[in-house]
Amino acid sequence: PVNERQQTILSIMKQNPSITREDLANKLGISLATLKRELTSLRKEGYITRSGSDKNGQWIVVSK
């Protein structure tokens, strides 16, 4: 089950796969630590993966 914030994160990642964690946290108005916790949860549940390097990589939203 994905909460409302996680749904928003997935939506933003679909629109902009190369968004940085910092930009994502700013866009959502949450701290980086909170975002990292959400991303960890989404990764563990299999909703997102990361392709490429931290600097030039992209988020991949997995359809479930």
Buried (B, 14 or more C-beta within 10 A) or exposed (E): EBEEEBEBBBEBBEEEBEBEEEEBBEBBEBEEEEBEEBBEBBEEEEBBEEEEEEEEEBBBBEEE
